Amino acid sequence: MNDTTVSSAAEGAQETSRQVWRARSPGTAEPASPALEWLVLTHQLPTQPAYLRVKVRRRLSRIGALPLKNSVYVLPPLDDAREDFEWLCREIDRNGGETTLAVATFLDDLTDARLVNAFREARAADYSAIVRAAAELMDGRDGVSPPASDEERVQHMRSRSRTLRRQLEETGEIDFFGAADREAAERAVADLEALARDPTPCAGSGAGRSRHPASDRVWVTRAGVKIDRVASVWLIRRFIDPAARFRFVSAPCDRHGEREIRFDMFDGEYTHEGDRCTFETLVARFELDDPALAVIGEIVHDIDLKDEKFGRVEVGGVASLVDGIIRVSGDDDEQRIARAAALFDGLYEHFRAASP
């Protein structure tokens, strides 16, 4: 290793620094005094082999190193982090590059605080991506062709759940400062694994079933309602089942009673079918031949599936309004659907008036 500097004196100081890292609570943004030590890697790569640059960049990402500037990366002074950096140095040196590995402190606490927050933000983004992937898989929107049979569907879900579990574990290993959304990612993967182990409570896909008689029913859907579900609740109450009651469940698939109907959830009676969102499925299955509802369905589709299929100019505004409703309402699903009802009432009257 060329010009590698990790002093023996610094090694003794690292244990003190390590205790500071470990003692920090996840919600504390400011580093403790005295100034914290960091492992700092600088490197210069040769022009050949061409693949080395990509390989090094991927390796730095996997070990959770944070870029300070071009070719300068930092990690907290933990034994595993130091070993990861040292192995990378050997790889770069062996291929004709140059590396310097040092223990360093910054002269102001603000730099330490910015680094800690940057590490947290990077891992929070990783956890959020896992949550989204799990939700899309349970909704049947994971970007792959629908499996041909129930058995293939279950096998696909089990394979993807293993992949997400591995990603979660790898992210946890480089989550040095207790990033947000870790618990949400744990719950999402656990729910997905539970569904993959025992899909029988939801046996029988809703796709292709005959129109379901709906009157004074309890409609069951996932908690944390967003665009497709809030729009579907409005549609159900106004056009399908005026006496409808709603139950919001946290489990991805819930055992349901005889008079309960599941919608916008895995294997629900009414959910995504083909390239339709749940709102569109309800309009089609209940034969609601209304041009204004068709336009609202296109808007909901483009927001929910993010595929710009219809290219509606109203998408950005409606998406922002629904996002604001969700933020104002917090975790209260009843508040979300109550506030959103006024929005969809207004949209419906607008598009109905504009219809020929």
C-alpha positions as MATLAB code, in Angstrom:
seq = 'MNDTTVSSAAEGAQETSRQVWRARSPGTAEPASPALEWLVLTHQLPTQPAYLRVKVRRRLSRIGALPLKNSVYVLPPLDDAREDFEWLCREIDRNGGETTLAVATFLDDLTDARLVNAFREARAADYSAIVRAAAELMDGRDGVSPPASDEERVQHMRSRSRTLRRQLEETGEIDFFGAADREAAERAVADLEALARDPTPCAGSGAGRSRHPASDRVWVTRAGVKIDRVASVWLIRRFIDPAARFRFVSAPCDRHGEREIRFDMFDGEYTHEGDRCTFETLVARFELDDPALAVIGEIVHDIDLKDEKFGRVEVGGVASLVDGIIRVSGDDDEQRIARAAALFDGLYEHFRAASP';
ca = [
       0.000    0.000    0.000;
       1.515    3.322   -1.015;
       1.872    6.055    1.571;
      -0.667    4.485    3.978;
      -0.804    6.376    7.266;
      -2.527    5.009   10.326;
      -0.397    5.850   13.347;
      -0.171    3.630   16.398;
      -1.071    6.605   18.547;
      -4.223    7.075   16.541;
      -5.113    3.411   17.063;
      -5.210    3.948   20.809;
      -7.360    7.026   20.394;
      -9.799    5.194   18.139;
     -11.291    3.221   21.026;
     -12.278    6.462   22.733;
     -13.719    7.740   19.468;
     -15.544    4.448   18.909;
     -17.215    4.791   22.313;
     -18.382    8.266   21.354;
     -19.977    6.881   18.162;
     -21.647    4.019   20.004;
     -22.918    6.226   22.833;
     -24.571    8.694   20.491;
     -28.362    8.347   20.446;
     -29.946    7.908   16.983;
     -31.798   11.200   17.264;
     -28.759   13.335   18.129;
     -27.526   15.360   15.175;
     -24.558   17.125   16.805;
     -21.385   15.158   17.510;
     -20.146   15.000   21.077;
     -17.016   16.871   22.153;
     -14.100   16.542   21.681;
     -13.902   16.586   17.879;
     -14.475   13.173   16.369;
     -11.969   11.178   14.412;
     -12.692    9.881   10.925;
     -11.071    7.428    8.581;
     -10.217    9.363    5.418;
      -9.301    7.637    2.156;
      -7.860    9.451   -0.858;
      -7.087    7.607   -4.053;
      -5.893    8.104   -7.597;
      -6.844    5.475  -10.171;
      -4.897    4.521  -13.318;
      -6.529    4.927  -16.727;
      -6.399    1.152  -17.207;
      -7.978   -1.255  -16.557;
     -11.164    0.589  -17.476;
     -13.387   -1.511  -15.203;
     -11.430   -0.522  -12.075;
     -13.149    2.865  -11.724;
     -16.593    1.271  -11.740;
     -15.474   -1.497   -9.385;
     -14.030    0.966   -6.863;
     -17.103    3.182   -6.973;
     -19.394    0.213   -6.338;
     -17.204   -1.060   -3.533;
     -17.199    2.345   -1.824;
     -20.990    2.401   -2.046;
     -21.319   -1.098   -0.559;
     -19.154   -0.295    2.453;
     -21.103    2.915    3.090;
     -18.259    5.367    2.478;
     -19.316    8.984    2.143;
     -17.680   11.134   -0.568;
     -16.169   14.395    0.675;
     -15.018   15.496   -2.769;
     -13.497   13.853   -5.833;
     -11.549   10.754   -4.733;
     -11.826   11.580   -1.006;
     -14.068    9.350    1.147;
     -14.758    9.043    4.880;
     -15.990    6.397    7.315;
     -16.254    6.384   11.112;
     -13.159    4.862   12.793;
     -14.559    1.390   13.417;
     -12.583   -1.807   13.000;
     -14.751   -3.152   10.173;
     -14.680    0.181    8.361;
     -10.904    0.371    8.596;
     -10.578   -3.191    7.302;
     -12.885   -2.386    4.363;
     -10.792    0.648    3.457;
      -7.527   -1.316    3.778;
      -8.750   -4.080    1.444;
      -9.817   -1.462   -1.075;
      -6.426    0.230   -0.835;
      -4.704   -3.050   -1.626;
      -6.962   -3.568   -4.639;
      -6.227   -0.084   -5.991;
      -2.479   -0.370   -5.322;
      -2.330   -3.783   -6.994;
      -3.806   -2.272  -10.151;
      -1.307    0.586  -10.323;
      -3.230    3.252   -8.401;
      -2.216    5.294   -5.370;
      -3.953    5.503   -1.991;
      -3.612    7.296    1.323;
      -5.526    6.175    4.408;
      -5.464    8.413    7.456;
      -7.198    9.124   10.731;
      -8.245   12.768   10.771;
     -10.250   15.287   12.766;
     -11.969   18.406   11.464;
     -11.414   21.776   13.078;
     -15.074   22.635   13.602;
     -17.990   20.699   15.051;
     -20.224   21.745   12.160;
     -18.257   19.555    9.763;
     -18.724   16.556   12.078;
     -22.441   17.290   12.319;
     -22.793   17.575    8.536;
     -21.031   14.257    8.040;
     -23.196   12.466   10.612;
     -26.369   13.829    9.009;
     -25.137   12.943    5.526;
     -24.520    9.331    6.606;
     -28.013    9.181    8.106;
     -29.651   10.643    5.003;
     -27.891    8.152    2.734;
     -29.059    5.168    4.772;
     -32.571    6.600    5.197;
     -32.815    6.732    1.400;
     -31.771    3.070    1.251;
     -34.434    2.077    3.805;
     -37.100    4.082    1.963;
     -36.238    2.287   -1.275;
     -36.737   -1.073    0.463;
     -40.137    0.046    1.820;
     -41.230    1.156   -1.660;
     -40.041   -2.081   -3.260;
     -41.940   -4.191   -0.706;
     -45.130   -2.150   -1.167;
     -44.933   -2.365   -4.959;
     -44.424   -6.112   -4.789;
     -47.467   -6.576   -2.539;
     -49.485   -4.382   -4.899;
     -48.297   -6.314   -7.946;
     -46.458   -3.247   -9.286;
     -42.843   -4.397   -9.043;
     -42.121   -3.823  -12.731;
     -42.108   -7.453  -13.890;
     -44.585   -9.405  -15.972;
     -47.326  -11.014  -13.849;
     -46.522  -14.662  -13.027;
     -48.560  -17.131  -15.062;
     -49.869  -19.116  -12.089;
     -50.476  -18.756   -8.354;
     -47.496  -21.036   -7.668;
     -45.198  -18.893   -9.803;
     -46.558  -15.772   -8.111;
     -45.727  -17.165   -4.663;
     -42.254  -18.273   -5.777;
     -41.598  -14.836   -7.243;
     -42.654  -13.175   -3.997;
     -40.450  -15.476   -1.928;
     -37.457  -14.793   -4.154;
     -37.954  -11.031   -3.988;
     -38.531  -11.108   -0.227;
     -35.176  -12.880    0.217;
     -33.521  -10.222   -1.928;
     -35.049   -7.398    0.097;
     -34.096   -9.107    3.372;
     -30.489   -9.299    2.166;
     -30.562   -5.629    1.127;
     -31.964   -4.691    4.535;
     -29.216   -6.591    6.359;
     -26.503   -5.051    4.175;
     -27.902   -1.579    4.763;
     -28.041   -2.202    8.509;
     -24.351   -3.126    8.524;
     -23.388    0.321    7.195;
     -25.999    2.284    9.159;
     -23.490    3.810   11.551;
     -25.735    6.484   13.090;
     -29.256    5.064   13.387;
     -30.934    6.434   10.265;
     -34.659    7.063   10.006;
     -37.003    4.535    8.368;
     -35.097    1.480    9.533;
     -38.064    0.220   11.571;
     -40.403    0.891    8.646;
     -38.153   -1.165    6.381;
     -38.031   -3.981    8.933;
     -41.834   -4.049    9.128;
     -42.256   -3.926    5.354;
     -39.907   -6.842    4.762;
     -41.395   -8.836    7.643;
     -44.915   -8.319    6.232;
     -43.742   -9.418    2.810;
     -42.048  -12.520    4.238;
     -45.197  -13.422    6.190;
     -47.288  -13.155    3.056;
     -44.781  -15.213    1.057;
     -44.791  -17.956    3.720;
     -48.564  -18.173    3.987;
     -50.477  -16.739    1.025;
     -53.517  -18.970    1.674;
     -55.520  -16.423    3.712;
     -55.741  -14.434    0.496;
     -56.177  -17.400   -1.821;
     -57.923  -16.621   -5.077;
     -57.029  -13.623   -7.188;
     -59.586  -10.878   -7.669;
     -58.710  -10.478  -11.349;
     -61.391  -11.548  -13.772;
     -64.117  -12.190  -11.194;
     -67.686  -11.241  -11.969;
     -69.063   -7.968  -10.760;
     -69.412   -8.169   -6.975;
     -72.794   -7.095   -5.567;
     -71.971   -4.306   -3.153;
     -74.463   -2.756   -0.754;
     -73.893   -1.780    2.853;
     -70.599   -3.657    2.930;
     -67.402   -3.234    4.924;
     -64.604   -2.409    2.529;
     -61.143   -3.429    3.707;
     -57.892   -1.899    2.538;
     -54.360   -1.207    3.724;
     -53.747    1.539    6.259;
     -51.824    4.627    5.230;
     -54.110    5.456    2.303;
     -52.664    7.401   -0.612;
     -53.878    8.493   -4.046;
     -55.384    5.248   -5.373;
     -57.079    4.306   -2.112;
     -58.424    7.762   -1.209;
     -59.830    8.105   -4.736;
     -61.311    4.603   -4.569;
     -62.990    5.325   -1.215;
     -64.598    8.427   -2.719;
     -65.724    6.429   -5.761;
     -67.196    3.625   -3.630;
     -69.131    5.958   -1.368;
     -70.506    8.148   -4.132;
     -71.198    5.682   -6.949;
     -71.033    2.078   -5.706;
     -72.027    1.651   -2.050;
     -73.330    4.844   -0.380;
     -73.663    3.027    2.956;
     -70.120    1.640    2.767;
     -68.007    1.355    5.886;
     -64.233    1.077    5.745;
     -61.657   -0.852    7.726;
     -57.958   -0.106    7.467;
     -55.538   -2.924    8.265;
     -51.788   -2.905    8.803;
     -51.208   -6.500    7.675;
     -50.628   -6.930    3.935;
     -53.429   -9.476    3.763;
     -56.185   -9.725    6.310;
     -58.681  -12.521    6.959;
     -62.033  -10.959    6.205;
     -65.673  -11.577    7.066;
     -68.449  -12.679    4.779;
     -69.682   -9.132    4.138;
     -66.248   -7.612    3.773;
     -64.698   -6.704    0.436;
     -60.959   -6.114    0.019;
     -59.650   -3.477   -2.373;
     -56.237   -2.148   -3.382;
     -54.433   -4.873   -1.481;
     -52.757   -8.120   -2.418;
     -55.282  -10.583   -3.889;
     -58.195   -8.294   -3.018;
     -61.500   -8.599   -4.831;
     -60.819   -5.231   -6.459;
     -57.216   -4.252   -7.017;
     -54.726   -3.625   -9.820;
     -55.620   -5.620  -12.935;
     -53.291   -5.558  -15.917;
     -52.132   -1.958  -16.238;
     -55.146   -0.566  -14.371;
     -54.939    1.015  -10.948;
     -57.635    0.063   -8.432;
     -59.772    3.115   -9.203;
     -59.851    2.126  -12.879;
     -60.660   -1.479  -11.960;
     -63.646   -0.363   -9.892;
     -64.940    1.871  -12.702;
     -64.632   -0.976  -15.213;
     -65.971   -3.808  -13.034;
     -68.993   -1.796  -11.849;
     -69.583   -0.549  -15.396;
     -69.569    3.129  -14.444;
     -69.869    4.627  -17.905;
     -69.150    8.232  -17.010;
     -66.651   10.399  -18.956;
     -65.826   12.458  -15.860;
     -64.909    9.317  -13.892;
     -62.803    8.120  -16.807;
     -60.780   11.354  -16.694;
     -60.314   11.111  -12.924;
     -59.197    7.496  -13.429;
     -56.539    8.665  -15.883;
     -55.234   11.213  -13.368;
     -55.172    8.680  -10.523;
     -53.471    6.153  -12.820;
     -50.669    8.527  -13.804;
     -50.029    9.556  -10.186;
     -50.183    6.041   -8.740;
     -48.345    4.091  -11.429;
     -45.996    6.933  -12.439;
     -45.946    5.749  -16.049;
     -47.353    8.909  -17.712;
     -49.670    6.686  -19.745;
     -52.283    9.396  -20.213;
     -50.103   12.480  -19.808;
     -52.833   14.444  -18.008;
     -51.800   18.052  -17.332;
     -53.714   17.962  -14.029;
     -51.465   15.278  -12.532;
     -48.954   17.587  -10.845;
     -51.586   19.743   -9.168;
     -53.735   16.859   -7.961;
     -50.676   14.980   -6.694;
     -49.568   18.042   -4.710;
     -53.023   18.517   -3.196;
     -53.288   14.872   -2.142;
     -49.775   15.003   -0.690;
     -50.781   18.071    1.318;
     -53.926   16.324    2.576;
     -51.833   13.350    3.718;
     -49.352   15.594    5.530;
     -52.075   17.633    7.274;
     -53.982   14.498    8.293;
     -50.988   12.615    9.666;
     -51.650    8.892   10.150;
     -55.434    9.362   10.469;
     -56.887    7.553    7.442;
     -60.420    8.765    8.175;
     -59.180   12.358    8.041;
     -57.346   11.686    4.794;
     -60.402   10.317    3.006;
     -62.705   12.995    4.446;
     -60.482   15.820    3.217;
     -59.847   14.150   -0.132;
     -63.601   13.697   -0.742;
     -64.034   17.435   -1.253;
     -61.173   17.440   -3.755;
     -62.671   14.625   -5.814;
     -66.158   16.110   -5.611;
     -64.755   19.271   -7.152;
     -62.823   17.402   -9.837;
     -65.886   15.383  -10.766;
     -68.109   18.457  -11.132;
     -65.437   20.195  -13.194;
     -64.959   17.325  -15.633;
     -68.678   16.573  -15.808;
     -69.353   20.171  -16.832;
     -66.584   19.969  -19.415;
     -67.921   16.728  -20.921;
     -69.774   17.057  -24.255;
];
